[in-house]
């Protein structure tokens, strides 16, 4: 499975994209972490204010360990923020915190792509890890049915990655609007906070492109589109 064409056409470009996006996100976050918002609100306070302004007082805001491990859990209606976001009054912290609050707003407003992504999570988690083994088994046994099943597993992973794009973009768009309207940041500060969110979005773009490359490689290889 791990032949030279796979490494050159899929792994290296995927790793390069993911690495570059991750580096740019961390660099941008670190840069604007040095800028303290005029409101002096920490990330946790900014998220709380954004949630309360939109009638989401029942959504909890908690601290979670890790660097940029921030996320919103729709099952428990809990927004979890990393220490660098939860405790800091920086534009980076506020931007990330309000982005996660944007996901809570999506959930409350029944934003369809968010619900679709949540529904795909368990299927994708199982399918993406099983896809390689199913395709390998199909190739060894010369079973087009198994290969097709593996390709479907890959296709679900690709679908998940691309459904994630509008979910993340929309959450950032909501954050950018409400940060200003709720007086969490000034209009000029929102530009810098938005830069952090734009950088973070690139990591999702890189993940989607990488997933698509993997799918296309295996699809072309095992459906007669290419030959080694």
C-alpha positions in Angstrom: 0.0 0.0 0.0 2.8 2.4 0.9 4.5 2.5 -2.5 6.5 5.4 -4.0 3.6 6.9 -6.0 1.5 7.1 -2.9 4.3 8.8 -1.0 5.0 11.3 -3.8 1.4 12.0 -4.9 -0.4 11.9 -1.6 1.6 11.7 1.6 4.2 14.4 0.9 1.8 17.0 -0.5 -0.7 16.3 2.4 2.0 16.5 5.0 3.4 19.7 3.5 -0.1 21.4 3.4 -1.0 20.3 6.9 2.4 21.4 8.3 2.3 24.8 6.6 -1.2 25.5 7.7 -0.5 24.4 11.3 2.7 26.5 11.4 0.9 29.6 10.0 -2.0 29.2 12.5 0.3 28.9 15.5 2.5 31.9 14.2 -0.6 34.1 13.7 -2.1 33.1 17.1 1.2 33.9 18.8 1.5 37.2 17.1 -1.9 38.5 18.1 -1.7 36.9 21.6 0.6 39.9 22.3 -2.3 42.4 21.6 -4.6 43.0 24.6 -8.1 44.0 23.8 -9.3 47.4 25.0 -12.2 45.7 26.8 -9.7 43.6 28.8 -12.1 40.6 28.5 -10.5 37.2 28.7 -11.5 34.5 26.1 -13.8 32.9 28.6 -15.5 36.3 29.4 -15.8 37.2 25.7 -17.4 33.8 25.0 -19.8 34.2 27.9 -20.8 37.7 26.8 -21.3 36.5 23.2 -23.4 33.6 24.4 -25.5 35.6 26.8 -26.1 38.3 24.2 -27.7 35.7 22.0 -29.8 34.1 24.7 -27.5 31.1 25.2 -27.1 31.3 29.0 -27.5 27.6 29.3 -24.3 26.9 27.4 -21.4 26.2 29.8 -17.9 27.6 29.3 -15.1 25.4 30.7 -11.3 25.2 30.7 -9.7 22.3 29.0 -6.0 21.3 28.8 -3.9 21.6 25.6 -2.8 24.2 23.1 -5.6 25.3 20.7 -7.7 22.3 21.9 -10.8 24.6 21.9 -14.1 23.1 20.8 -17.8 23.1 21.3 -19.6 19.9 22.3 -23.2 20.0 21.1 -24.1 16.9 23.1 -23.4 18.5 26.4 -23.8 22.1 25.2 -20.4 22.9 26.6 -17.8 25.3 25.2 -14.3 24.2 26.2 -11.4 26.6 25.9 -7.6 25.9 26.3 -5.7 27.9 29.0 -4.2 30.2 26.3 -7.7 31.2 25.3 -9.7 30.8 28.5 -7.5 33.0 30.7 -6.1 35.6 28.4 -7.5 39.0 27.3 -5.7 38.9 23.9 -7.2 39.4 20.5 -6.1 35.8 19.6 -7.9 34.4 22.7 -11.0 36.4 22.1 -11.1 35.5 18.4 -10.9 31.7 19.1 -13.3 31.9 22.0 -15.9 33.8 20.0 -15.4 31.3 17.1 -16.4 28.4 19.4 -19.3 30.5 20.7 -20.3 30.8 17.0 -20.7 27.0 16.9 -23.0 27.2 19.9 -25.1 29.7 17.9 -25.1 27.4 14.9 -26.4 24.6 17.1 -29.1 26.8 18.6 -30.2 28.0 15.2 -30.3 24.5 13.7 -27.6 25.2 11.2 -27.8 22.2 8.9 -24.1 21.7 8.0 -23.3 21.5 11.7 -25.9 18.8 12.3 -24.7 17.0 9.2 -21.1 17.0 10.4 -22.1 15.8 13.8 -24.1 12.9 12.2 -21.0 12.0 10.1 -18.6 11.9 13.1 -19.1 8.3 14.3 -19.3 6.9 10.7 -16.2 8.8 9.7 -14.2 7.8 12.7 -14.8 4.1 12.0 -14.6 4.4 8.2 -11.4 6.4 7.9 -9.4 4.0 10.1 -10.8 0.9 8.4 -10.5 2.2 4.8 -6.8 1.3 4.3 -7.3 -2.2 5.7 -10.5 -2.9 3.7 -8.8 -1.7 0.4 -5.7 -3.8 1.2 -7.8 -6.9 1.9 -9.7 -6.3 -1.3 -6.5 -6.0 -3.3 -5.0 -9.1 -1.8 -8.2 -11.1 -2.3 -8.9 -9.4 -5.7 -12.3 -8.5 -4.4 -13.8 -5.5 -6.1 -16.6 -5.5 -3.5 -14.1 -5.0 -0.7 -12.2 -2.3 -2.6 -15.5 -0.5 -3.3 -16.4 -0.7 0.4 -13.0 0.8 1.3 -13.5 3.6 -1.3 -16.9 4.4 0.3 -15.2 4.7 3.6 -12.7 7.1 2.1 -15.5 9.0 0.4 -17.2 9.6 3.8 -14.0 11.0 5.2 -13.7 13.4 2.2 -17.4 14.4 2.7 -16.8 15.1 6.4 -13.7 17.2 5.6 -15.6 19.3 3.0 -18.8 19.6 5.2 -16.5 21.0 7.9 -15.4 23.9 5.7 -18.8 25.8 5.7 -19.3 25.0 9.4 -16.0 26.6 10.4 -16.3 29.5 8.0 -19.8 30.3 9.2 -18.7 30.1 12.9 -16.0 32.6 12.2 -18.3 34.9 10.3 -20.7 34.9 13.3 -17.9 35.6 15.6 -16.6 38.5 13.6 -20.0 40.2 13.5 -21.0 39.6 17.2 -17.5 40.5 18.6 -18.2 44.1 17.4 -21.9 44.3 18.0 -21.5 43.0 21.5 -18.7 45.5 22.2 -16.2 42.7 22.9 -13.7 44.3 20.6 -13.5 47.5 18.5 -14.0 47.3 14.8 -10.3 47.7 14.2 -9.5 45.0 16.8 -11.9 42.6 15.1 -9.8 42.8 11.9 -6.8 41.4 13.9 -8.9 38.8 15.7 -10.4 37.8 12.4 -6.9 37.3 11.0 -6.4 34.5 13.6 -9.6 32.9 12.5 -8.7 33.1 8.8 -5.4 31.4 9.6 -7.1 28.6 11.5 -9.5 28.0 8.7 -6.6 27.1 6.4 -5.9 24.0 8.6 -9.4 22.7 7.6 -8.7 23.5 3.9 -5.5 21.5 4.1 -7.3 18.6 5.7 -9.9 18.6 3.0 -7.4 18.7 0.2 -5.4 15.9 1.8 -8.4 13.7 2.2 -9.4 14.3 -1.4 -5.9 13.4 -2.6 -6.0 10.1 -0.7 -9.4 9.3 -2.1 -8.5 10.1 -5.7 -5.3 8.1 -5.5 -7.0 4.9 -4.4 -10.0 5.5 -6.7 -7.8 5.8 -9.8 -5.5 3.0 -8.8 -8.1 0.4 -8.1 -10.7 1.4 -10.7 -8.4 1.2 -13.7 -7.7 4.9 -13.9 -4.0 4.5 -13.5 -1.4 1.7 -13.4 1.9 1.6 -11.4 
